């Protein structure tokens, strides 16, 4: 995912420096070119050889290291960098960067990167230090100059205190880097609403009717839209996966709750991708107490739920792109094409439960993208790759519409 991207990691004097070894490994596994810059104090917490072994690149500490082929290595790095992350960022280094002090390889390189690429800063320090008005003023100054400050976690700190100042996990830092550089931002400025997961319709306080949807496909669409620069709202029912980071999550357990949430979110949406598996029917009455087992059969009276996709199609705004999903077990293309027309959709993603690799709960999918102009069947892909192809088609449709 990060092949061809250059990531600079700035490590300062903090016990949290050990976490960056794991982050560097994660980035290298995604084929990023990683260079680590350390302050002299940071070498007291972790040996530079660790980073050199993980990244395959020299760990930079001394601005005037004569063993380098570049006489101005900090400038050369700045020209190649796609993103810079200073983590852990000590109060000392935050103060230096905020006030234009460049007296070592790390701060000099960060200064050279300004206005050239995104610079992320992840503070890590004692709670009292972090909440010091001087530190907060320096962080605000960095924000004002376009730096992104990653808020620290709260928890048990190395000094024995409990509070804010704990550096986020390697995964969180990786997510921030991925958000910045993983994809071209072709959806920047667009508001995307995605639905995911299965709705659950109560029978009584214990039992409910649901389906096998896991939410994987909807979450993949939400994640890829976020990485491509969109502002994403994810309306989700029951899921077996965690929602992606950096999206607004709106829980909606029942079809009625999902209808209200989607109706509200779609008002300002440029794109709506309806990937959730919503119940078509719900119990006509919901028992207030648990229904006791009795002799003989039980008949449940069901009533129709609101057709969310049909509502969106009937109320589609000018310039809005609407994408639906069709899971079928027979007559896939005919049924999907009919749904596309009836519900006034711009695009429908059709897949068959009978196709290997396209069922519920798997990490792959085999889909056909149908529009009014025709159909395109995609090969077996991961759900994230499928999500990208769906978003590619939506981008094409929007360009055609504008033309």
C-alpha positions, 0 to 999 in steps of 0.5 A: 500500500505504501510502495514508493512512499518515503516516510521520515520518523523523528524519535526524541528522548522519551521512554515511548521511543521503543514503540517506534521500532514496531511502527517502522516494521509495520511501514516496511512491511507495506513497502515504505522507504523508512528513514529514522532520525534520532535526537542524541537523547533518544539514543539513551532509550533505544539503539540506532542499530535497531532502526537500521536493521528494521529499515535497511537505512542509516539512522541519522543523528549527527547533522555533520556526519561526514560518512554521508554522500550528501553534504546537506542530507537534511535537505535531500531527505526533505525533498524525498519525504512524503510524510514526517512523523515526530514520535514520541515528541518531547516537550523540548523538541516540540518547543524547538520546532514551534519556535524555529530552532534547528540545532540537530539532524531531526529539527533541521530536517523537520524545518526543511520539510515545512510546506513540502509534505505533511508533518505529524507530531505525537506528544509523549510526556508526563501529564503535568508537562503536557498540560503546561500552558507553554507546551499547549501554546507551542502545540497550538502554534504548530497547528497554526502553521499546518502541522498535525498534532496527534492527541496523546492517550490517557493512561498509566505513564512511565513515571507512575502517574495516570493521565494524558500524555501517553503516546498512542499505539503503533497501529494508531500512528500507522493509521495516521501515516496511511491516511496522509499518503496511502492514496491520491485524494481524488475524493477530497472535499466530498461527503460520503455516507456508507452503510454497513452490517446487518440490522436486527429486528426485535421479537422480544427482549431476548430474541431478534431477526437478523442476517449473516452480514458482517459489515466487512464490505461496507467498512472497506468502502468507508476506509478507502473513501476516507483514505482517498480524502472524503469526509465519511459517515458510516451508519452501521448495524451489527458487525463483526469488524471494527469501523475504520479510523477517521470516520464518523460512526453512527450506530443503527440497530434496527431498520427503522433506526438505520432509515432515520440515520441515513435519511439525516446523513444523506441530506448533505451527502455527495455520495451514498453507498448502501452496503448494509444488509437491511431487514425487509421485514420486522415483527409486527409486535414486539413482546415486552417480556421474554416469550416462553416456550409452549407446546406446538408451533409459533407463528410470527406476524411480520410487516414490511420495513421502510425501503431505505434505498428506494427512499434515497432514490426518490429523494436523490438531490442534484449532483448526488451519486447513489450506489446500492448493493444486490446480493442474489442467489439466482438471476443475478444480473436481471434482478440487479438491473431491475433494482437499479431502474426501480430505485433510481440508482446510479450504480449497483454492485451485484454479487451472488452467494453461490460464487466462491469467495463472494459470500458472507464473512470472507475477505474477498468478493466477486462483483459485477458493477451495473450502471444504465450504460452496461455491466462490468464483472470484476475478478476475485479481489480483496474487499478493499480492492473491490471497494476501490474499484467501486469508488473508481466507478463512482468517480467516473460517473460523477465526471460524466455527469458534470461533462 
